[in-house]
């Protein structure tokens, strides 16, 4: 429990230099759970490329662990 308080204080002190951007590898299980949220993280162009790749290589969406990108329609 003590570690959490240290981390909370660190995050609070660094807040003036933070912004709303997310890093894919740093997202929690509750972040990036919708297509719109993932598009904001990856950017629309990258997300579209990933979705098209998913349609080509995984059209039935077998690989959907963590932050899932659904195959493009």
C-alpha positions in Angstrom: 0.0 0.0 0.0 2.9 2.4 0.7 4.1 2.0 -2.9 0.8 3.2 -4.2 1.0 6.4 -2.2 4.5 7.0 -3.6 3.3 6.4 -7.1 0.3 8.6 -6.6 2.5 11.4 -5.4 4.8 11.0 -8.4 2.0 11.1 -10.9 0.5 14.1 -9.2 3.8 16.0 -9.2 4.4 15.2 -12.9 0.9 16.2 -14.0 1.9 19.8 -15.2 4.0 18.1 -17.9 1.5 15.4 -18.9 -1.2 15.4 -21.6 -4.0 13.1 -22.6 -2.0 11.0 -25.0 -1.7 7.3 -24.3 1.1 4.9 -25.1 -0.2 1.5 -26.3 2.2 -0.5 -24.1 1.2 1.6 -21.1 -2.6 1.3 -21.3 -4.5 -0.4 -18.6 -7.3 -3.0 -19.2 -9.9 -0.2 -18.9 -8.3 2.0 -21.5 -8.6 1.6 -25.3 -11.5 -0.7 -25.1 -13.5 0.8 -28.0 -12.5 1.3 -31.6 -12.8 5.1 -31.2 -10.4 5.1 -28.2 -7.9 2.9 -30.1 -8.1 5.2 -33.1 -7.1 8.1 -30.8 -4.1 6.1 -29.5 -2.8 4.8 -32.9 -4.0 7.6 -35.1 -6.6 7.1 -37.7 -4.2 6.1 -40.5 -2.3 3.5 -38.5 -5.6 2.1 -37.0 -7.0 1.7 -40.5 -3.8 -0.1 -41.7 -4.0 -2.4 -38.6 -7.8 -3.1 -39.2 -7.2 -3.9 -42.9 -4.3 -6.2 -41.9 -6.6 -7.9 -39.4 -9.2 -8.4 -42.1 -6.6 -10.1 -44.4 -4.8 -12.3 -41.8 -7.5 -12.8 -39.1 -10.9 -12.1 -40.6 -12.8 -14.0 -37.9 -11.0 -12.1 -35.1 -9.4 -15.1 -33.4 -6.7 -12.9 -31.9 -8.5 -10.5 -29.7 -6.5 -10.4 -26.5 -6.0 -7.1 -24.7 -6.8 -4.1 -26.9 -8.6 -5.6 -29.8 -8.6 -4.1 -33.2 -11.5 -5.6 -35.1 -11.0 -6.6 -38.8 -12.0 -3.8 -41.2 -15.4 -4.4 -42.9 
